[in-house]
Amino acid sequence: MATIQDVIRVLEAYAPPRYQESYDNSGLQTGNGADEVKGVLVTLDCTEEVLEEAIAKGCNLVVAHHPVIFKGIKSLIGRSYVERTIIKAIQHNIAIFACHTNLDNVHNGVNAKIAEKLELLNTRILVNKPQTLMKLVVFVPVANTDEVLDALHKAGAGQIGNYSNCSFQVQGTGRFLPTEGADPKIGQVGKPEQVQENRIEVIFPAYMQHNLMAALVKAHPYEEVAHYITALENTNQEVGIGMVGELAPDLTEEQFLAYLKDKMQLQGLRYTSVGSKIIRRVAVCGGSGSFLIKDAIRSGADALVTGDVKYHEFFDAENRIMIADIGHYESEVFTKEIFYDTISKNFATFAVYLSNVNTNPIRYTF
């Protein structure tokens, strides 16, 4: 039996909650995590119509990118679509789970999906997120080094970009005196001891600290594990906002606009013209990404694809970059494919559905 919490664990391993922005409200919004999953409906937004679809398909879990509960709610009396959606979910015992800016900030999240749709090559995160890494230093008897390192790597330490099992070690002499009440693995109570030890250093994502320490204590031979943990200012190559990559082949402005409309299934878009400039490098940001205009320019991007750009923000292009506003919904609608693929790959005891509801509140006329 798979529970709602089992599904949440898989999704939060993919997009750790630690990576959501401070203003966000990702996580379980209604429902009981201990309930058995009968079916999952994945969507960009959770609305009353989406819940009707979930009911019709026998789903008791809705996984959405945007949280339906974003601001404080003082009562539930059906005055807004948010209140009515929550009431309906509770009445029908439907759990709502949101995975928002944490999915924006992981390297295989929202922006990677846009880059995939645009078939961008050599992609990397546009602006890496600082203060998400820590360093562990631990002292281990030489004979136990490989065993401890293996446990640390399995727990998630030592991943740097495309390199795994990364560590540094140097050998020295550890000295200690077991006192009364100690049960030393090496040495005797009351007698000074010295042991040839390796000093091991590994980098790990900060959110993994609890699991990493549990693995370390279990694998380390000493009763008391000598170690220290340091927060790092290093940027994390795997975490951050936006993405940038290259087109193959290069396109003219007119060709790129047609390409963009085709690949992202657009009815239309707003953009700044760059005239005869060739579009080669493209930056992307799902949702509202105008705050990245200067970063996109610094990255050497010829175009920034995003949504929700305000009138005066278009001036920031300064003829140096095309700003292509394709719409908030249009830039993120394919995010539900990430949820669908991740859940389907890990569970086989219930059905997973892509919502057929177009939750975009904006309509177009030409």
N, C-alpha and C positions, 0 to 999 in steps of 0.2 A: 504494500500500500504506500503510495506517494502522498505526502501531505503538502499543504500550501507552503509550509516552512521549508520543505525540501526543495521546492521550485525556487523559493527566495534565495536559499543558500547558493544555488547554481548561478542565478543571475547576479548576486552580489559578489561571487567569486570572479565573474566576468567584468563587472563594473563596481569595485569596492565603494561602499557608502562614504568612506573617508575622503573620497575624491569629489564629493558634491560640494558646491559652493555654500557659503554660510547662510545665504538668503533662501536656500532651496528647502524642499520638504519631500524628498524621496523616501520610499519605504512603504510598508503596509499601511493603508489608509482606512480600510474597513475590513472586517472579517476576523476569523480565528485561524492562526497559523497551524494549529493542530488538526484542522479539518482535512479529510481526504479530498484530493483533487479529483473532480469528476470530468472536468474539461477546462481548457484555457482558451480565452479569446484575447488576441494581442491587437493593440490599437495605438494610434498616436495620442488621441485624447479620449477621456472617458466621459461620455454624455449619457443622457437618458436613452437616446436611440441606440447607443452601443450596448447599454444594459439590456434593452429589449432583445437585441440580437443575441446576447449571451444567454438570456433565458430561453429563447427559441432553440438554441443549439445545445442546451443542457450544460452550460459552463458555469462553474461556481468560482472562477478566478479570472479577473480581467487584469492584464498586464499592459500598462500604458507608459508612454514616455513622459507626458506632462502630468504632474500631480493635479488631481481634482481639488484637493484641499491644499491651498497655497498660502492663504492668509487665515488669521484667527476667525473662528466661527463661534458666535455667542448663543445661537439658537438654531434649531432645525425645524422650520415651519413652512418650507417650500417657497420662499420668496424669490429664490434665484435658481438657475439651472444647477449650480453647485449643491445647494441644499436639497433640491429635488432628486438629484443623482445619488446623493448619499442616502437619502431616505429610501429610495428604491432598492439600493444595494443591500441595506440592512433588512428591509422587508423580505427580500428574496435570498437572504443569506449568501450574498455574493461578495467575495473578497476583492478589493481593488489594491493593486500594488503598482507603485510608480518608480521608474528608474530614469532620472532626469539628467542633471548636470554631471553626475558621476559617469554616465554613459557618454556625455559630451567630451569628458576629459580623458578617456582612455584611448590608446592608440588604435584599437580595433572597434571603435564605437561609431557614433553618428557621422563624424567627418570622414572616417575611413569608408563608410558606406557611400557617401557622396563621391569620394575619389574613385571608388570601385565603379559606380555608375558612369562616371566620366572617363574611365579607363586611364587614369593618371598613372604615370610611372615614377619610380624613385621617390615615393612619398615619404614625408616626415612631418612631425607635429610642428605647427607654425610657431607657437609660443609655449615653451615647456614650463611646467608648474614647479616652483621651488618648494623646499621644506617638506618634501614627501619621502625623503630617504633618511636612513639611519645607518650607523656603523657599529658592528659588534666586534669587540676584542675579547678573546678568551684564551686562557692558558691551559694547555692540554699535555699530558705525558706523551712523549714522542711515539710510543707504541700504540697509543689510542687515537692518534691524529686523524687517520683516514676514516675511522669509524665515526668520529664526531663530525668531521667535515661532510661526510655523506649524509648524516642526519640533518645538518644545517641546510644543505643544498636541497634535500627532499622537502624541507619545510618552506622553501622559497628564497633562501639567501643566495647571493652571488650571481644574480642575473643582471648583466649590464648590456643593454641594447640587444644585439644578436649573439652575444656571448653568454654562455651559462657556466655554472660551477666555477665562478671566479673567486679567488681568495689570495691572500698574501700570508706568508708565514716566515718566521725567523726563529732560530733555536737559541735557548738560553737556559739558565739554571733557576729553578723555583725552590725557594726555601720556606719552611714552615715548622711550627712546633705544635703538635696535637696536644690539647689540654684536656683536663678531666671532663668526661662526658662525651668526648669525640669518639668516633668509630672510623678511623682512617683506613682507606683502601691501601695506602702505602705508608709504612712507618708504624711507630708505636707511640702510645700516649706518654708524654713526658720526655720524649727524646727528639732532639732537633733532626730534621730530615731535609735532604735536598734531592731534587729530581730533575733530570733533563726534560725540559718541556718545550713545546712549540707555542709561540704566540701567533694565534690565528686572527686574521682580520677579514670580515666579510661585510658587504653592503646589502641592505634589504629594505623593501618598502615599509614605511613606518607602521602601516596598519597590520602587518604580519608579526609584530613584536610578541604578542601573547603566545601564538603558536610556535614561534621560533624558540622562545625561552623554554617552553614545555619540551620541545624536541631536544634542546641542549641539555637540560637537566636529566632527561631520560638516557641520553647517550653518553654523558660524561661520567668517568669512573669515580670522581671525587665526591665526597659527602658534601663539601662546600665548593661551589664552582666559582673560581676567581674570574671575574669578567667586568667589563663596563660597556655602556651603550652611549653613543654620542649622536645627537641630531646634526644633520648635515645641511648646508646651504646649497649644495649641488642641485642643479635642475635635473629632473627625471626625464630621460629620453622617451619613456613609455607613457608619460602623463602630461597633459596640457591641452590647450584649446586651439582649434583650427588645424588645418593640414595644408600642405603645399606639395605639388608634384608637377610632372611635365607631360605635355601632350605628345602624341606621336601619330601623325606628323604635326608640324606647326600649322596654324590656321590663320587666315585673315580675320579681321573683325567680323565681317559678314558671315564667313564660314563658321566661326566660333559660335555666334549667336544661333545659327541654325542647328549646329551640333548640340548646343546646350538645351535648346527647346526639345530636340528629339530625345536625348538621353534622359532628361529629367521630366519628360512628358508634360511640358508646359503649354498653357494656353497663351501666355504672353509673359513679358518681363520688362522691367525698367533698367536702363543702363546708361553709363556715361561713355561717350565715344572717345576712342583713341586714334581715330583716323586710319592712317596707313600702317600703324604699328602691328607687327606680327604677334599673335597670341601663342606663346610657347609654354611659359610657366604659369600655373593656375593655383591660387589659394582658395580654400573653401571653408565655410563655417556655417553649420546648420543653425537655424533659428535667427536670432538677432546678432549679427556679427560686425556691425559698422565700427565697433570699438577697435577692430583689428586692421583698419585701413592702413595706418602708418606701419604696422608690423608687416603687412602684406607687401607694401612698397619696399621696406627694408630687405625683405626676403628675395627681392628681384622678380616678384610675380608680375605678370602682365595683366592679370585679371583677378578680381576677388568675387567669388560667387557666394551670396548669402541672402538674407531677408531683412525686412523691417528697416530699411535705410530711410532716414529722414531727409527732407529736401536739402537743408544746409549741409548735411553730411556728404552729399554728392559732390559738393565743391572741393572736399578734401582730396579728391582724386587728382586735382591739379594737372590734368592731362598726362599724368605719369602712369596711371593704371585704369583699366576698365572696372567699374563697379557694376556688377550684374545682380540686381535685386530680383530674385525669382519667387519671393514670397516665403513666409515662415513655414506654412504648411507644406508647400512644395519642396522645400529644402530638407524637411525631416520626415516626410511621409514614409520613406523607405526604411526608416528606423525599425518599424515593426518586423521587418524581415530578420533583423538581428535577434529579436526576441523569439520569433518562430523557429529559426534555425538552432538557436542555443537550447531551447526547451525540447524540441523534437529530438535532438541528438542525445539528450541525457535521459529522456523518459519515453517509455513505450506502453504504459498502462492506461493512458488517457489520450483523448484527441486534442490537438492544438489547431486553432483556426486563425487565419488572418481576417480581421474585421473587414466587412464590405462597406461599412458606413463611411461616407465622406464627411469628416468632421470639420472641414474647412468652413468657417463662418463667412468667408469672403467669396463673392461671386463676380464674374467678369462679363463685360459686354464690349463688343468691338464694332 
